[in-house]
Amino acid sequence: MDQMQLIKRAMEVRKGGEKAAIATIIRTKGSTPRKTGSRMIVFPCGRIEGTIGGGCGEAEVIEKALEVIQSNTPSQKRVDLTKGLFFEDGGICGGIMDVFIEPI
């Protein structure tokens, strides 16, 4: 799904009254799986449309997005792919992504 399709889908979700959040990469540093402007929609059941790169980093953002859906309050999440389990397990990126998450 390209970014324009994702934005159109977010508009459909909003018009339909569904609860969801949209996560947008707003800043990257170093090597990251996706670049600034990449988005995904997260639904309360954890289902996603689009991607910000997959793996552990995306899972962290999904978890935060579920909190945003519950609270109806935007938030920002820093995903650090330079250390921790992702890096130790042989993750190939090793950069940092800042992701803005907002309720739809």
NORJO-V6484 format. One record per residue. N is the residue number from 1. RES is the residue in three letters. PHI is phi in whole degrees, 0 to 359 (NA if undefined). OMEGA is omega in whole degrees, 0 to 359 (NA if undefined). Layout:
BEGIN
N_RES_PHI_OMEGA / N_RES_PHI_OMEGA
END
This chain:
BEGIN
1_MET_NA_179 / 2_ASP_281_187 / 3_GLN_295_178 / 4_MET_294_177 / 5_GLN_297_180 / 6_LEU_294_178 / 7_ILE_296_177 / 8_LYS_299_179 / 9_ARG_296_178 / 10_ALA_299_178 / 11_MET_295_177 / 12_GLU_297_180 / 13_VAL_300_181 / 14_ARG_296_180 / 15_LYS_298_181 / 16_GLY_281_178 / 17_GLY_77_177 / 18_GLU_288_172 / 19_LYS_273_178 / 20_ALA_188_175 / 21_ALA_225_175 / 22_ILE_244_180 / 23_ALA_251_182 / 24_THR_234_174 / 25_ILE_289_183 / 26_ILE_254_180 / 27_ARG_199_174 / 28_THR_227_175 / 29_LYS_220_181 / 30_GLY_78_183 / 31_SER_274_179 / 32_THR_229_183 / 33_PRO_293_177 / 34_ARG_225_185 / 35_LYS_251_180 / 36_THR_309_180 / 37_GLY_98_178 / 38_SER_293_185 / 39_ARG_224_168 / 40_MET_211_175 / 41_ILE_259_179 / 42_VAL_241_179 / 43_PHE_258_184 / 44_PRO_304_180 / 45_CYS_279_181 / 46_GLY_96_177 / 47_ARG_293_179 / 48_ILE_235_169 / 49_GLU_231_187 / 50_GLY_88_180 / 51_THR_203_170 / 52_ILE_245_173 / 53_GLY_135_178 / 54_GLY_79_175 / 55_GLY_66_184 / 56_CYS_298_181 / 57_GLY_298_178 / 58_GLU_295_179 / 59_ALA_299_177 / 60_GLU_298_181 / 61_VAL_291_177 / 62_ILE_300_179 / 63_GLU_301_179 / 64_LYS_293_179 / 65_ALA_297_177 / 66_LEU_297_175 / 67_GLU_294_179 / 68_VAL_298_178 / 69_ILE_299_181 / 70_GLN_296_186 / 71_SER_273_185 / 72_ASN_58_182 / 73_THR_234_178 / 74_PRO_299_180 / 75_SER_206_176 / 76_GLN_236_181 / 77_LYS_230_173 / 78_ARG_264_178 / 79_VAL_252_183 / 80_ASP_258_181 / 81_LEU_264_182 / 82_THR_266_183 / 83_LYS_207_178 / 84_GLY_81_185 / 85_LEU_301_182 / 86_PHE_301_183 / 87_PHE_292_181 / 88_GLU_295_180 / 89_ASP_277_176 / 90_GLY_90_176 / 91_GLY_304_188 / 92_ILE_268_188 / 93_CYS_273_178 / 94_GLY_83_178 / 95_GLY_245_180 / 96_ILE_231_176 / 97_MET_236_169 / 98_ASP_258_186 / 99_VAL_236_175 / 100_PHE_265_183 / 101_ILE_238_181 / 102_GLU_225_177 / 103_PRO_293_177 / 104_ILE_268_NA
END
